[in-house]
């Protein structure tokens, strides 16, 4: 099978079930933005030492997150009225909340805003967080979107914020606090 099909050369692409839409359709924008965030998460993980056992849980959690985010994209790519092949459930949102609560208890309490950055892994997770916020804004515009998708994207941005702080702390990176100008 060739990687290219030439079917998108005129600015259209297929949704799940084959419906053709413009590449700037809100569904394409939403699932494409999820894909972009997933790539940023992959970039973040590439900066985390693979042999360090203290990051085993981080890698396992992110493997689940990346897999679910892939499925979120597929759900967003499914036209209204069609059966979703893998449906996001509230337990996926709860799973994120559990990890947020666990990792957040290991971090110093926030008393001011922090600036995105730190270790390259943490900085990439902060970037992924902002991309997920964009995906959420796109998803809101989709008619009849699964409300759990919106909850998941909202919680995922919270998770990525805490994950960036957690990874930065584990790697010894200093958080830069916002200063009054």
C-alpha positions as CSV (number, residue, x, y, z in Angstrom):
1,X,0.0,0.0,0.0
2,X,1.4,3.4,-0.9
3,X,1.4,6.2,1.7
4,X,-0.1,8.7,-0.8
5,X,-3.5,8.4,-2.4
6,X,-3.8,11.7,-4.3
7,X,-7.4,11.9,-3.2
8,X,-6.7,15.0,-1.1
9,X,-5.0,17.0,-3.9
10,X,-8.0,19.2,-4.4
11,X,-8.5,20.2,-0.8
12,X,-10.8,17.5,0.5
13,X,-10.4,14.5,2.8
14,X,-12.5,11.6,4.0
15,X,-14.2,11.4,7.4
16,X,-14.9,8.0,9.0
17,X,-17.4,6.2,6.7
18,X,-15.9,7.9,3.6
19,X,-17.9,11.2,3.6
20,X,-15.7,13.8,1.7
21,X,-15.3,17.2,3.3
22,X,-13.1,20.2,2.8
23,X,-9.8,20.0,4.7
24,X,-10.7,23.2,6.6
25,X,-14.0,21.6,7.8
26,X,-14.3,22.0,11.6
27,X,-14.2,18.2,12.1
28,X,-10.9,18.0,10.3
29,X,-9.6,21.0,12.2
30,X,-10.6,19.3,15.5
31,X,-9.2,15.9,14.9
32,X,-6.1,17.3,13.2
33,X,-5.4,19.5,16.3
34,X,-5.7,16.4,18.5
35,X,-3.1,14.7,16.2
36,X,-0.9,17.8,16.6
37,X,-1.1,17.6,20.4
38,X,-0.4,13.8,20.2
39,X,2.7,14.6,18.3
40,X,3.8,17.2,20.9
41,X,3.3,14.6,23.6
42,X,5.5,12.2,21.6
43,X,8.1,15.0,21.4
44,X,8.0,15.4,25.1
45,X,8.4,11.7,25.7
46,X,11.5,11.7,23.4
47,X,13.2,14.0,25.9
48,X,12.6,11.7,28.9
49,X,15.3,9.2,29.7
50,X,14.1,5.7,28.5
51,X,16.3,3.7,30.9
52,X,15.3,5.7,34.0
53,X,12.8,3.5,35.9
54,X,11.3,6.4,37.8
55,X,9.7,7.4,34.5
56,X,8.0,4.0,33.9
57,X,4.7,5.2,35.2
58,X,4.9,8.5,33.2
59,X,5.5,6.5,30.0
60,X,2.6,4.1,30.8
61,X,0.2,6.9,31.6
62,X,1.2,8.8,28.4
63,X,0.8,5.6,26.3
64,X,-2.8,5.4,27.5
65,X,-3.3,9.1,26.9
66,X,-1.9,9.0,23.4
67,X,-4.0,6.0,22.5
68,X,-7.2,7.6,23.9
69,X,-6.4,10.9,22.1
70,X,-6.1,8.9,18.9
71,X,-9.6,7.5,19.5
72,X,-10.9,11.0,20.4
73,X,-9.7,12.1,16.9
74,X,-11.5,9.2,15.3
75,X,-14.7,10.1,17.2
76,X,-14.4,13.7,16.0
77,X,-13.9,12.4,12.5
78,X,-17.2,10.5,12.6
79,X,-20.0,12.4,10.9
80,X,-23.1,13.2,13.0
81,X,-25.7,10.3,12.9
82,X,-23.1,7.6,12.3
83,X,-22.0,5.0,14.8
84,X,-18.8,5.8,16.6
85,X,-16.6,2.8,16.4
86,X,-14.8,3.5,19.8
87,X,-16.7,5.8,22.1
88,X,-15.1,7.9,24.8
89,X,-16.6,7.2,28.2
90,X,-16.6,9.2,31.5
91,X,-14.2,6.7,33.0
92,X,-11.5,8.1,30.7
93,X,-12.0,11.6,32.2
94,X,-11.9,10.1,35.7
95,X,-8.7,8.3,34.9
96,X,-7.1,11.6,34.1
97,X,-8.4,13.2,37.3
98,X,-6.9,10.3,39.3
99,X,-3.4,10.9,37.8
100,X,-3.8,14.7,38.2
101,X,-4.5,14.3,41.9
102,X,-1.7,11.8,42.4
103,X,1.0,13.9,40.7
104,X,-0.2,17.2,42.0
105,X,0.2,16.1,45.6
106,X,4.0,15.7,44.9
107,X,4.4,19.3,43.7
108,X,4.8,22.6,45.5
109,X,1.5,24.4,45.7
110,X,1.0,27.2,43.1
111,X,1.0,30.7,44.6
112,X,1.4,32.5,41.3
113,X,1.3,31.8,37.6
114,X,4.2,29.9,36.1
115,X,5.7,30.5,32.7
116,X,5.7,27.5,30.3
117,X,9.2,26.0,30.0
118,X,11.7,24.1,32.0
119,X,13.2,20.9,30.7
120,X,12.5,20.3,27.0
121,X,10.1,17.5,28.0
122,X,8.1,19.8,30.3
123,X,8.2,22.6,27.7
124,X,6.8,20.3,25.1
125,X,4.0,19.2,27.5
126,X,3.1,22.8,28.1
127,X,2.9,23.3,24.3
128,X,0.7,20.1,24.0
129,X,-1.6,21.7,26.6
130,X,-2.1,24.8,24.5
131,X,-2.7,22.7,21.4
132,X,-5.4,20.7,23.3
133,X,-7.1,23.9,24.3
134,X,-7.3,24.7,20.6
135,X,-8.7,21.2,19.9
136,X,-11.3,21.9,22.6
137,X,-12.3,25.2,21.0
138,X,-12.7,23.4,17.6
139,X,-14.7,20.5,19.1
140,X,-17.2,22.9,20.7
141,X,-18.2,24.1,17.3
142,X,-19.1,20.6,16.1
143,X,-22.8,19.9,16.1
144,X,-23.9,16.9,18.3
145,X,-20.4,16.3,19.6
146,X,-20.2,13.8,22.4
147,X,-20.1,15.9,25.6
148,X,-17.6,13.5,27.1
149,X,-15.2,14.4,24.4
150,X,-15.4,18.0,25.5
151,X,-14.9,17.0,29.2
152,X,-12.0,14.8,28.2
153,X,-10.2,17.6,26.2
154,X,-10.8,20.1,29.0
155,X,-9.4,17.7,31.6
156,X,-6.6,16.7,29.3
157,X,-5.3,20.2,29.2
158,X,-5.4,20.3,33.1
159,X,-3.5,16.9,33.1
160,X,-0.9,18.2,30.7
161,X,-0.3,21.3,32.9
162,X,0.2,19.1,35.9
163,X,2.3,16.6,33.9
164,X,4.6,19.4,32.7
165,X,5.1,20.5,36.3
166,X,5.6,16.9,37.4
167,X,8.1,16.0,34.7
168,X,10.0,19.2,35.2
169,X,10.2,18.5,39.0
170,X,11.4,14.9,38.3
171,X,14.1,16.2,35.9
172,X,15.2,18.9,38.3
173,X,14.0,21.8,36.1
174,X,13.2,25.1,37.8
175,X,9.7,26.6,37.2
176,X,9.8,30.2,36.2
177,X,7.2,32.3,38.0
178,X,5.5,35.2,36.5
179,X,6.9,38.5,37.7
180,X,5.0,41.8,37.9
181,X,6.0,44.1,35.1
